[in-house]
Amino acid sequence: MNCTCNRIFLASVLLALVVVSIVGCEINRPSEGSRKAGEHIKNTVVAQAETTPVPQDKNEDSADDPAIWIDTTDVMKSFTIGTDKKGGLATYDLDGKQLYYYPDGNMNNCDLRYGFHLGEKKVDVLAASNRSSHSISLYLVKSRGVLEAAEARVITSEMQDEVYGLGMYRSAKTGKYYVFLNSKAGEVEQWELFASNNKIDAKLVRAWNLGTQTEGVAADDENGVVYIGEEVAGIVKFDAEPDGSTEGLLVATSTEENPDMHYDIEGLAIYATDSVNGYLVASSQGSYSYAVFERQGDNKYLGSFRITDGNFDGVEETDGIEVTNVPLGSNYPKGMLVVQDGYNYDGEELVSQNFKYISWEAIEKLFVNQK
């Protein structure tokens, strides 16, 4: 090989190494634009714990949406459930240690409700949107992180696009249990759950279309409303009863006219302080932040916060969230917020995605004087 060829060969190798390095950075690091989008939000909190990462590659967008199950006999044995949209469901204790992993399909969102009548028993039910089977998967939630499959059949969605967001609702009027399911195309379905031979079945009772991509769902059981996030439009509030109107009310301060909001709108959760009052929390994925609204009235916007580095790494690009008002020990005296972490770091090293636990007391201190 002559000198000219050597120089060309070496230049080609160096260029290839540079390209690999750049591509690696693009894959392994959050986008600079998104990071800067939330810098003006000065309210910050830190995580008290984090879960075991999901069993997927660090470059996979896999963890998505959490739920929280409260053990009423011993709250310190409560646990969280997290979806892995590339493989299943996992349960975690209050320290974040994985208890069990259920490889039952590509689970996108999950939610739960207590006290469903199944025969002579009352059981707690978890629903998950299963993208592998285009269906609603149902489980009985038991102690110590155990989930038991409970659907009487494959409950197949009638939506044209793949199943995506999901939330549960228990009607204060009738005591009936429902699952709200949506798709990337903006389709929404409401399914009523009922017992069938010691299993749980469902029937479709309402369907409509919002017209743009949806995902986050949070139902306010006491007030009979359901919030659905249109990812590039804002949060829309609907009557949650199956005979209610499908004309929604846009939460005005949930749009990008609010400088603290930056699409996509992803997870939604409700923190109750009594039967009417409390907070609606939304993850604003584009600004790595979380918006807090009043639960009551017109959902007045109270402000936003970010989760930054502490004993655990900060949180970026969150999908799903969940919150509980039940005290869970000294770290969570007023309950906790659980959020998906889109970029999970162990020191400086990117690792697989997981969920972070944040004390609600720390969040409430930021906004209580604005109510």
Secondary structure as GFF3:
##gff-version 3
##sequence-region A 1 371
A	DSSP	alpha_helix	3	28	.	.	.	ID=ss1
A	DSSP	alpha_helix	32	37	.	.	.	ID=ss2
A	DSSP	beta_strand	44	45	.	.	.	ID=ss3
A	DSSP	beta_strand	49	50	.	.	.	ID=ss4
A	DSSP	beta_strand	63	69	.	.	.	ID=ss5
A	DSSP	three_ten_helix	75	77	.	.	.	ID=ss6
A	DSSP	beta_strand	79	84	.	.	.	ID=ss7
A	DSSP	beta_strand	88	92	.	.	.	ID=ss8
A	DSSP	beta_strand	98	102	.	.	.	ID=ss9
A	DSSP	beta_strand	107	118	.	.	.	ID=ss10
A	DSSP	beta_strand	121	130	.	.	.	ID=ss11
A	DSSP	beta_strand	135	141	.	.	.	ID=ss12
A	DSSP	three_ten_helix	143	145	.	.	.	ID=ss13
A	DSSP	beta_strand	147	149	.	.	.	ID=ss14
A	DSSP	beta_strand	155	156	.	.	.	ID=ss15
A	DSSP	beta_strand	163	170	.	.	.	ID=ss16
A	DSSP	beta_strand	177	183	.	.	.	ID=ss17
A	DSSP	beta_strand	187	196	.	.	.	ID=ss18
A	DSSP	beta_strand	199	209	.	.	.	ID=ss19
A	DSSP	beta_strand	214	220	.	.	.	ID=ss20
A	DSSP	beta_strand	225	230	.	.	.	ID=ss21
A	DSSP	beta_strand	234	239	.	.	.	ID=ss22
A	DSSP	beta_strand	249	250	.	.	.	ID=ss23
A	DSSP	three_ten_helix	252	254	.	.	.	ID=ss24
A	DSSP	beta_strand	265	272	.	.	.	ID=ss25
A	DSSP	beta_strand	278	284	.	.	.	ID=ss26
A	DSSP	three_ten_helix	285	287	.	.	.	ID=ss27
A	DSSP	beta_strand	289	294	.	.	.	ID=ss28
A	DSSP	beta_strand	301	307	.	.	.	ID=ss29
A	DSSP	beta_strand	321	324	.	.	.	ID=ss30
A	DSSP	beta_strand	336	341	.	.	.	ID=ss31
A	DSSP	beta_strand	344	346	.	.	.	ID=ss32
A	DSSP	beta_strand	349	351	.	.	.	ID=ss33
A	DSSP	beta_strand	354	359	.	.	.	ID=ss34
A	DSSP	alpha_helix	360	367	.	.	.	ID=ss35
A	DSSP	three_ten_helix	368	370	.	.	.	ID=ss36
###
